Amino acid sequence: MNTEHIMQFFAYAHLPAHLQAISQPFAEQADRIMGLPRNPERTVALRKLLESKDAAVRAALAGDPDVGAKVAG
């Protein structure tokens, strides 16, 4: 199967459990997309899925008072 540089950003094992639960379905979908023919549209699909995953993780972190402390220090 072809590899794409972007696939590294779907890794989730390093995340806390509550964020793994959010990220894992996106990684699984990215793996399914990798089964499509390699072409510009597949790359777009992966990029947009990554944007969606990042937004979902940020949504889970929004309002978490500990996040600001972790980022700042």
DOVEX-64926 format. One record per residue (C-alpha): residue in one letter; residue number from 0; x, y, z. Coordinates in steps of 0.1 Angstrom, whole numbers. Example, Ala and Ser with C-alpha at 12.3 -4.5 7.8 and 13.67 -1.06 7.14 Angstrom:
{'a'; 0; {123; -45; 78}}
{'s'; 1; {137; -11; 71}}
***
This chain:
{'m'; 0; {0; 0; 0}}
{'n'; 1; {12; 35; -8}}
{'t'; 2; {23; 57; 21}}
{'e'; 3; {16; 94; 25}}
{'h'; 4; {36; 118; 46}}
{'i'; 5; {3; 131; 62}}
{'m'; 6; {-5; 97; 78}}
{'q'; 7; {19; 104; 106}}
{'f'; 8; {-5; 131; 119}}
{'f'; 9; {-32; 105; 124}}
{'a'; 10; {-12; 88; 151}}
{'y'; 11; {-30; 88; 185}}
{'a'; 12; {-12; 63; 208}}
{'h'; 13; {7; 92; 224}}
{'l'; 14; {-25; 110; 234}}
{'p'; 15; {-43; 108; 267}}
{'a'; 16; {-71; 82; 267}}
{'h'; 17; {-99; 107; 263}}
{'l'; 18; {-83; 122; 232}}
{'q'; 19; {-74; 88; 218}}
{'a'; 20; {-111; 80; 218}}
{'i'; 21; {-117; 111; 196}}
{'s'; 22; {-87; 106; 173}}
{'q'; 23; {-89; 69; 167}}
{'p'; 24; {-120; 69; 143}}
{'f'; 25; {-102; 95; 122}}
{'a'; 26; {-71; 73; 119}}
{'e'; 27; {-93; 44; 110}}
{'q'; 28; {-110; 64; 83}}
{'a'; 29; {-76; 76; 70}}
{'d'; 30; {-65; 40; 67}}
{'r'; 31; {-96; 33; 46}}
{'i'; 32; {-90; 63; 24}}
{'m'; 33; {-54; 50; 18}}
{'g'; 34; {-70; 21; 1}}
{'l'; 35; {-83; 44; -27}}
{'p'; 36; {-62; 50; -58}}
{'r'; 37; {-34; 75; -52}}
{'n'; 38; {-43; 108; -68}}
{'p'; 39; {-49; 144; -59}}
{'e'; 40; {-84; 138; -46}}
{'r'; 41; {-71; 112; -21}}
{'t'; 42; {-46; 137; -9}}
{'v'; 43; {-74; 163; -4}}
{'a'; 44; {-95; 138; 14}}
{'l'; 45; {-67; 130; 38}}
{'r'; 46; {-60; 167; 44}}
{'k'; 47; {-96; 176; 51}}
{'l'; 48; {-99; 146; 74}}
{'l'; 49; {-69; 157; 93}}
{'e'; 50; {-84; 192; 96}}
{'s'; 51; {-115; 177; 110}}
{'k'; 52; {-96; 155; 135}}
{'d'; 53; {-76; 185; 147}}
{'a'; 54; {-109; 205; 151}}
{'a'; 55; {-125; 176; 171}}
{'v'; 56; {-95; 174; 194}}
{'r'; 57; {-95; 211; 200}}
{'a'; 58; {-133; 210; 206}}
{'a'; 59; {-126; 184; 233}}
{'l'; 60; {-100; 206; 249}}
{'a'; 61; {-119; 238; 247}}
{'g'; 62; {-128; 251; 281}}
{'d'; 63; {-104; 227; 298}}
{'p'; 64; {-87; 249; 325}}
{'d'; 65; {-57; 226; 326}}
{'v'; 66; {-49; 230; 289}}
{'g'; 67; {-38; 266; 292}}
{'a'; 68; {-15; 257; 321}}
{'k'; 69; {0; 228; 302}}
{'v'; 70; {7; 249; 271}}
{'a'; 71; {21; 278; 291}}
{'g'; 72; {43; 258; 313}}
***
